[in-house]
């Protein structure tokens, strides 16, 4: 599809998995439309070509299928509408319970030997409002599905309760000496309503993590206008506004500090509980907390452009996506209701023909109808995904889609970039070795002048060191950068080269001092050389610190059965030194950016499911090629865009946590699917042979969805892997034990 647009529609009227499957099929029949419908979030995520289809046509397609829809509003507005609907359903349920009470009292009194019998006309009067007012939603849903040639849970409930109600009505009307079942139909509807209420409440808890993110942003901001400080709504802030944040207050938008020093709690963004020191020119983010000191800031991103808004969008996107494992439930749901209807008909005729009792046959058929519940199947996967992605976001792990979360648990090879992934990505210049024909100041001046036009981490380290040394940089003409190799340019009419030793050796036709070079590389340092007119001007060494948690994370990954491989553009000696520090046995050195994706592909051709962790622009192709990709938040926007999972806390231990969460989530989904299948496989036969009366069957059906959601909610107790500064000691003690 070309010229794609995206729309989020809030759907009303869906009650089970067959509803979402039917709606998804209807939308996908439109030209150049790709839709995913999520029963847990009650949203349709749609990609379409506006030249063929518009949003109005999408909404019409939803309505033609028997549901209603509107363009999804902000979280607060949707929450308010859902709360209003929930309160309405609570009132309906309360009235149903009130009307049902006398009917239930009659049943209970008989258990204690007290024969309290309501007149048939009284039972009819009490049951009728429940059947046609409280149960109106089931008739409307069943009729809507019938018009579209399909069926769903509403069909089963409407048929089952109507059979019990009208059988009782005709017995009363014609004075037949048979038991009536007004209390059974009324109890069934009331129990289903109770189940729907509990389901809605549980769904609300599932999205609690996302709701918590919305509540984080402050409502007011202290803004400087015309020299005066005034309080305005945070939504009124615009880029380049000056705002103040007092100690203990949250930042209303993203910005840069102009005046003041403080520390900020950014745990809601990164999952990192330790406060981050903040000073002039440092970035601050909406909804993070200023812990001490008055700060004067310049607004740089507001509204939907803030980091918080981006996180919320990513979480919503993940929660609205569909995991591949859901396809099994969708296929079963598409044939579930027709199959149950056939089984109910077989049950009815088998009991009537063999047993000779019409009422017994009908009641057993009703039990088959109401015990079956496609809702549990439909909710098994999406509810777990909603809870897991929300919990992950709280810990600074942003999952782009459900498929990535599912695939992560199968990873058996994880490829790590070195700079910015295993290491901090902030190399510092700590060795200047000028050649005899050059001095240190000249070497630094030439190197930094060339580096000022490059965004490579080593170039940034060079220019930063030159700034601290108060070096005046020269103008550079004919600048050229060879990705992963080096730089060239003309300074004062003279051509200079700066880059990797191999680049300088080949391009500059220079023989390097291999001993001096190897001495630096064996210390784990990245080394570049500078030359001019076939003459070496010197070597420059950079040290990049291994992230504190890298070694612990590598050990954890190995314990999880994952093969860890490091790719580095550095030479073999430097790559070996870093790999040894991190505890990595397998590494590849001298890998150019364009070759990283080829190495990923080679592992995949050997049957491995490959993950890639990176942070730079040069990692983007490899991230895109991997089965599951992870990007450090400190990396480039391109790398983050290409990745399936973004790690807000720049820590390799977050990769361990993401894979662990994937495994736990898939375990929950499998449990839910097992419970849903087992419930129906066991329940329907018991109902068919007459071992379940309709009331018990209805109660079990109502509780099946609730039990699946409740099981998924246990994912909220998941805790991420944490790095301990005393890891080495703990590991030694553990191995000794």
N, C-alpha and C positions, 0 to 999 in steps of 0.2 A: 504493500500500500504506500502511496505517496501523499504528501501534504496531510499528514495525520493530525488529528486533534483528539483530545482526551476529555471524557466527561464522567462524572461520578453522579449516579442517580440513587436517591434514597427510595427504597421499595417498601410498600405497605401491602399486607395481605398474604405474604408467604407464611406457610405453616409447617412445611416439612421439606425434605430433600427433593422430592419429586416436583415440588413447586419451583425451586431454584433451577433444577435441571431443565424443566419445560420452558421457563422464562429465558434461560441461557440459549437454548436451542432456537427459540423464536427470534431473539435479537441477532444471533449469528447467521440467520437466514437473510438478513438485510445485506445489500451490496456493500462490500468492503468494510464490514463491521466485525470487530473482534471483541467479544464480551465475556466477562467472568462475573458470575453472580455468587455472592457469599451469603449463605443463610445465617451465619453467626452475626455478621455486621449489618445484614439486611441492606446491602448495597450492591449495585451493579457498576463495575469498572469497565468502561467502554472506550475503545479506540475506533475512530471512524474517519472517513474521507468526507469533508464538508461539501465537496462538489456533488456528492451523490446522496448524502444523508445529513440531516441537521438534528439538533437536540429534540425539537418538537416531534420529529418523526420517530425518534427513539422512544420518547414518552408514549406516543400513540401505539407503538408496537407493544410496550409493556401493558397498556390498558386493554389492548385487543386480546391479550393473553389472560385477562381476568384479574390483573393486579393494578395498583395505582403507583405513581412515581412522581417525584419532583427533583429538580437539581439539588444535590446535596448542599446544605447550608453549613455554616460554621458549627463546630462541635456544641457550643452552648445552646444554639437555637434548636438543633436536633435533639439534644438532651431534654430541653424544656418540653418539646412536643411529645417525646417518648414518655416523659413523666406524666403528662396530662392523659395520655392514652392508658398508662398503667393505672392511674387513679380511677379512671372510668371502668376499667376491667375489675379493679378491686371492689367497686361499688356493686357491679353486676354480680360478682361472686358472693358478696355479703348478702344480697337479696336472695340469691339462689339458696344459700345455706339456711336463711330464715324460712323460706318456703319448704325446704326439704326436711327441716327439723321434725315436724309432726310425723312425716312418713318414716323417718329413721327411728323415732321414738316407738312407733308401732312394732318395727322389726326387733328392736332391742328388748322391749318389754316381753316379747314372746320367748326370748332366751331365758328369762327369769320366771317363766310360768305365769305371767300376767297377760291375760287376753284383752288387750286394748285394741279394738278394731275401729278404724275410721270408716265411715260410709264410703262406698265407691265414688259417689259424686264428689265428696270432699277430697279424696285422693286425686281425682281427675282435675278438680279446680286448682289444687296445689302444684300438680305436675305440669299442667298446660303452659303457664308462664315460663317455667324453666325450659320446657321443650322448644317453644317458639320465640321467646324473647331472649333468654340467656343463650339458647342454642341457635339463634338466628345466623351467627357467623359461620356455623358449619353448613347450614343450608345454602347460604350465599356462595360459600367457597365451592361446595359440591356442584351447584348449578353452573357456576362460572367455568369449572373444569369440564362439566358435561358438554357445554356449548363448544368447547375447544377440543372435544373428543378425547379427553384424558380424565384422570382421577388422581386423588391424593388422600391425605389423612382425613380431610373434611368429608370425603365420600364415605369412608369407613364409619366415622362417628355418626354422620347423618343417617346412613342406612341402618346401622345397628340400633341406635336409640329409637328411630322411627318404627322399626319392626316391633320392639318391645312396647312402645307407646300405643300404636294403633291396634296391636293384638289386644291389649288391655282395654282400649276404648270400645272395641266391638264386643268383647266379653261383657262389659258393663251395659252396653246399649241393648244387647239382645238377651241378657240374663243367662248367659251360658255358665254352667257350673264348672268353672276352671279358675285357677289362681290368676290374679292380675299382676302386672309388672310395672306399674306406674313408678314405684319407688326405684326400680332398677334403672329405667331410662333417665329419671331425674338425677339419681346418684351418679350415673355415668357422666352426664354433661357437667355436673358440678365438680367431679373429680378431674375431668379434662381441663376445666377452667382453672382449677387449683394448680394443675401441672403447668399450664401456660403462664400463670403468674409466677410460679417458682422458677420457670425457665427464663422468663424476662428478667427477673431479679438476678439470676446467676449470670446471664449475658451481660448485665450491667457491671457485675463484679469483674467479668473477664476483660472489660475495656477500662477498668479502673486505672490502670497504668497510664493509658493515653489521657484520661481525664485529669490525672494528676499533673501531667505536663502542661495542659491548658491552664491549670490553676496557678502555675508558677509565676507567670508574668505579672509584674505589678500593674495596678490600675492607674496610678498617678505618676507623674514625672515633674521634677522641679526644673523648669526651663528658664533660660535667660532671654528676655525679650525687651528690647529697647533699654538695656542697662538695668532692668529690674528682674528679680526672680519671682516667678509665679507658678502655681500648680495647675497643670493641665492633664487631660486624659492622655495616657501613654499612646493611644491610637492617633493622637493629633501631632505627634512628633514627626518631623521630616528630616531627611538627610542634611547634614551640616548645621543642625540645631545644636546649641550649647546647652547641656543639662548637667545638673549636680546630683550626686548620690551621697547620702549621709551614711554614717556607720550603722550597720544593721539593716540597711535597705537593699532591695534587689535592683539590678540594673534594668531600666524599662526597655531599652533597645540595645543593639550592638553599637559599639563605639570605640574611640581611642582616647586614652587619658591625656589631657592637656596640662593639668596641674594636680599635684598631690601624690602620695604613696600610700599603699594599703596592701591588703591581701584579700583574695576572693575565694569563696567556696564554689567550685565549679563541678561539684559531684553530680549534679543533675545532667550535665553535658558529657562528662568523661567517665563517671563512675569512680573517680579518684577522690578519696575523702580528705586528703591533705590539702590545706589552703595553698593557693598559688600567689606568690609575691607579685604585686602590680606597681608599676611606676610610669613616669611620663613616656608616651609613645607605645605603651603596651595596649593590646586589644582587650576589651571587656565584652561580655555577651549577655544578651537579654535573659532575665530570670536567674542569673547567678547572683550570689550574695556578697555585698561589700561588707567585710568584717570589721575593719577599723579605718579611720581616716576619712576626711571629706575629699571627694574626688570631683574635679571638673572635667567633663568629657565632651567630645565631639561625636555626634550621631553619624554613623556610617551606613547602617542598615536598619530599616524599620519595617514594621508590619510583616508581610509575607516573605521579606528578604532576610530576616534574622536567622541566626543559627538554630534557634529554638523552633521556628516555623519549618525550617528544612527537616529537622528531626521528626516533627509531627507528621509532615507529608510522607516521609519515608516509612514511618511506622504504619500510617494509614494504608499506604501502598502495599506493604507486606501483609497487613491484616486482611486486605481485600483480595489478595492473590490466592491461587489454588495450588495446593501441593499435589504432585502426581499420584500419591497414594489415595487421594480423594476419588480418583476415577473409578476405582472398584465400587465404592459406595454409590457413586452416581449411576453406574450400570445396573446395580442391584435395585436401586430406587426406581429406575425407569420401568421395571417390570414388576415391582413389589406389589402395588395396590391391585392391578388386574389379577395377579396370582392369588392374593388373599381373597378376592371376590369369588374366584373359581373354587377355592378351598371351602369357603363358607357355603356356597351352593351345594357342593358335594356333601358337606357335613349335614346340611338340612335334609336332603333327600335320603341320605344313608340312615339317619335317625328316624325319619318319618316312615320309610319303607320297612326298616328292620324292627324299629321299636313300636311303631304304630301310634305314637303320640305327637300330634302336630305341635303343641305348645313346647314340649321338650325339645323337639327338633329345631324349632325356631330359636329358642333361647340358647342352645348350643352353637347355632350358626351366628347369633349375635355375639357370643363370647369370642368366636374366631375373629369376627370383624373388629372388635374393640381391643383385643389383646395385641393385635398387630400394630406396630408403630414404626413408620419410616423416618420419624423425626430423629430418633437416636442415631440412625445411620448417617443422616445428613449433618448432624452436629458433632459427630465423633472427631473429625479432622479439623474443620475451621475453628472450633472453639479452642482447641489445643494450640493452634497457630496464633490466634488472637492473644491468648494469655502469654505464650512463650515470647512472641515478638515485643509485647509490652514490657515484660519482665527484662528482656535483653536490653531494651532502650534505657531502662532505669540504671543499668550497669554500663552504659556507654557502648553497647554493641548494637549497631543499627543494621537490621536485616532488610535487604531490598525486596525480596520476594520469598514466598513459602517454598518454592522449588529449591532454592539455594539452601534453605534451612534443612530441608529433607536430604539433599545430596551430601551435606557436610558430614553426616554420620558414617558415610561409606568411604571417606577419604583414606587412601593407604599410602599416598606419596604427597608430601608437602614441600614445595619449593620456596625457599626464602631468599629474598634479595638481601644483600649485605648492608649497604649504606642506608641508614634511616629505618631499617627494619630490625636487624640484629644489633646494629649500633645506633647511637642517638641521632646520627645524620647531621651532626654539627661538628665537622672536623675543625681542628685548630692548627694553625701553622706553628710548628715547634722545631723545625730544622731548616736553616739556610746554609747551603754549602756552595759558595761562589767558586768558580774556576779561577786559576791564577791571573787570567786576563780581565777579571771583573771583581768589584767589591760587593758587599752585602746590600748596601743601599741601592746601587745601580740594578742589581739583580731583582730586588723587591719592586723597584719602580717600574721596570719593564714588564715584569710578570703581572703586577696589579693593573697596569695600564691596559694590557690585553684582556685581563679577566673582568674588567669593569663592564664589558658588553655581554657577558655570559651569566647564565643563571645556574650553572653547575655548582654543586655544594663546595667543591674545592675552589672555584672562582670566587664564590661569596666569602669563603674563609680568607682568601688572599686580599680581597678589597677591604675586608674588615680589619685585618692586621695592618694594612697600609694606612687606614684611617687612624688607628690607634698610634701609629708611628709618625703621624702628621706628614705623610709622603704626598707630594703634589703629583697627580697623575698626568700623563701626557696624552695628547690627542692621537687617535689611531685611525688610519685610513685603510681601505681595502680589507676590512675585517672579515674573517671567515672562520666558521666553526665546523669541525668534523665531529659529529656526534660520537661520543665514547672514545675519541682519540685525542683531539687537541684543538688549539686555536692558532691562527696566523694573522698578521697585520703589519702595516707599515707605520713606523714611528720615525719622524724626522728624516724621511726618505730612505730608511733602512728597514728591511724585512726581518721580522722576528717570528719564531715558532715557540709555542708553549704547549706541552702535552705529555702524554705517557712516554716513558723511555723508548718503547718500540716505535711510536710515532716519530719522535725526534731522530731516532737512529736511522729509520728508513727514509723519512721525508727530508731530514736535514743532512743525510749521509754522514753521520757522526758516529765515532766509536766511543762508547761511554765507559766510565770507570766501573766495571762490573762489581768489584769488591765493595766500593763505597755504596753502590746502589743496593747490593744484597744485604749489607749491614743494616740499612734503614728498613728494608722490606721485612727482614726477619724479626723486627720489633713490632710488626703488624701495622706499619705506617704506609700510607699511600704516597707515592713519590711521583713528582712531575719534573721535567727538565725544561730548560730554556736555552735556545740557541739562536745564532745569527750568522749568516754567511759561512755555513759549514763549520762554525766554531761553537763549542759548548760554553755557555755562560754560567751554568751551575745547576745544582739539584735542590729541590725544595721538598721537605717531608711534612706530612700532615698526620696527626693522630686523631682517631675517631673512637670515642669511648663505647665499649660494649654496654648495651642497656643492662641495668642491674638484674632484670628478671630473665634475660635471654637464656642463660645456661639452665636455669630451673625449668623454663618453658620447654626447651629442647628435650630435657630429661622426661618431662611429663608426656610430651608427644610420643617419645619412644616407648614409654610405658603403655600408651594407648594403642600400640601396634602400628604406628605411623612412621614411615621411612622419611627422614628429614634430609633434604638436599639444599646446599647453599650455592647460589649463582652469584658471581662477582665479576665485574669488569676489571678488577685489580689483577696484578700479576700473581703467579703461583705462590711466591713466598709470602706476600701479604695475606692472600686468601687463606693459606695454610695457618698462619698465625691467628687470624680471627676465628677460623673454624675450630682450631684447637682450644681457644679460650671459651668458645660457646659449647664445646663438647660435641661438635658435628664431625662425623667420620667421612661423610661423602660431600664433596664440593667440586665445583667447576670454576676455574679461573680464566680471566681474559675473555669473558663472554660479552660481546658487543650488544647494545640495546636491541638491535634488529634480530639478533639470534636467540634471545631469551624465549620468544614464542615458539621457535623451532624445537628447543629443548623440551618445552612443555608438551608439544605435539608428539615428540619421540617417546616420552613416557606413556602417553595415552595410547599410542599404537601398540604398546606392549601389554595393553589390557589394564593399566593402572587408572584409578580415579584420582586425578591430580588437583591439588589445591595450590594456590600461589599467593604469597604475601609480599606486597611491595608498597612503595610510597612515592615514586617519582614518575615524571612524564615518560621516561624511557621504560617504565614497567607496564604502561597501559596495554600494549599489544599482548604481553604475556598474561596479564590479568584477564584480558578478554578471552584468551585461548584456554585458560584453565577451566576445569569443571566447576570449581568453587573458588572465588577470588576474594581476598581480604586486603583492604587498604588502610594504612595508618592515616589518621586524621591530620597529622602534621605534613602529609604529602601533598601533591599537587591536586587541583580540582579534576584534572583529566583522569588521574589514577583512581580517585574516589568515584567518579562517574562510571568508570569501567568495572568497578568492583561490585561483587554481590553483597558483601558485608563490610561496613565501615567501622573501624575501631576508634572510638572517640578518645579512649585512653591509649596513648601511643606505647603499647606494651604488648609484647609477644604472648604474654600470659592470657591476654584477651582472646587470642586465637584458640588456645586450649579451652577456654570457657565457652566459646562459640561452638566448638565441636562437641563439647560435653553437653551443652544445651540441646544441640541437634539430636544427640543420642537419647537424652531423657525425653525430649518431645516426641520422637518417633516411638519410643516405648509406650508413652501415654496414648498416642494415637492407636497403636496396635491393641492396647488394652481396651480402649473405647470401642474399636471395631469388633473385637472379640465379644465384649459384653453385649453389643447391639445385635450381632448375629446370633449369639447363644441365646439371648432373651427370646428372639422370635422363633428360633429353631426348636427351643424347648416349650415355649408358651403356646404356640399355635397348635401343636399336637395335643397338649393337655386340654386345651379348650375344645378341640374337635371331639375328644372322647368323653367329654362331659365332666371333667374333673375341676373345671373353673367356672364359677357362675359369673354373669356379666359384671357384677359390681366389683368383684376381686380383679377380674380381667381389666376393667376400666382403670382401677387404681394402679395396677401394675404398669399399664400403658402410660399413664400420666407420670409415673415415677421413673420410667426408663430414660427419658430425655434428661431429667434432672440429675440422675445418677451419672450420666455421661459427662454433663457439664461440670458437676461437682468433682469428678475425677480429674478433669482437665484443669480445674482451678487449683489443684494441688501443685501445679507447676509454679505457682506464685511463691512456693517455699524453696524453689531452686536457688542455690547460692553459687556464685562464680568462683573459679580458682583464684586464690590470692597468693601473691608472692611474699614470702617472709625473708627479711634480711638475714635471718639465721638459717637459710635453706640448706647450705652446705653441711652444717652441723646436724640438722634434722635428718638429711638424707643419709649421712654416715650412720647415725643411730638406728635409722629404719633398716638399713642393710645389715647391720650387726644383729638386730633382732631377728 
